[in-house]
Amino acid sequence: MPHKKAHLPQKICLVCNRPFSWRKKWEKVWDDVKYCSDRCRNNRNKSNQATS
């Protein structure tokens, strides 16, 4: 029997540029999810200032 979580959708985090996979808690808001973690979400403005 194959692993059930082998084909989960992925996105790239806008802050750290790392891939992250779909989570059950993001089921209803997956289209709105942009960051892989609270840490990246909290640091989003710092990364924007560094690139400006």
C-alpha atoms as one frame of an Amber mdcrd trajectory, in Angstrom:
protein
   0.000   0.000   0.000   1.584   3.342  -1.055   2.080   6.186   1.369  -1.019
   8.411   1.440   0.845  11.719   1.670   3.095  11.256  -1.342   1.272  13.678
  -3.648   0.469  16.712  -1.520   0.588  20.100  -3.244   3.584  22.313  -2.558
   4.353  26.021  -2.602   7.493  28.108  -2.199   7.708  30.356   0.864   7.981
  34.040  -0.079  10.478  34.741   2.716  12.872  31.790   2.869  12.252  30.447
  -0.680  11.945  26.881   0.599   9.222  24.484  -0.517   6.482  23.567   1.932
   3.653  21.065   1.649  -0.073  21.278   2.174  -1.272  20.807   5.752  -4.683
  19.792   7.010  -4.993  23.037   8.994  -4.566  24.992   5.722  -7.284  22.995
   3.948  -9.782  25.869   3.608  -7.236  28.660   3.029  -4.554  26.947   0.929
  -4.893  29.539  -1.859  -4.098  32.301   0.650  -1.122  30.610   2.325   2.155
  32.353   1.402   4.538  31.492   4.226   5.799  28.151   5.515   5.753  29.099
   9.195   4.876  31.749  11.748   8.540  32.715  11.812   8.523  33.535   8.094
   5.178  35.272   8.350   6.521  37.468  11.155   9.720  38.213   9.215   8.023
  39.074   5.925   8.574  42.828   6.319  12.215  42.409   7.283  12.971  40.451
   4.110  11.176  43.073   1.981  13.246  45.872   3.525  16.471  43.972   2.915
  15.752  43.615  -0.809  14.671  47.244  -1.262
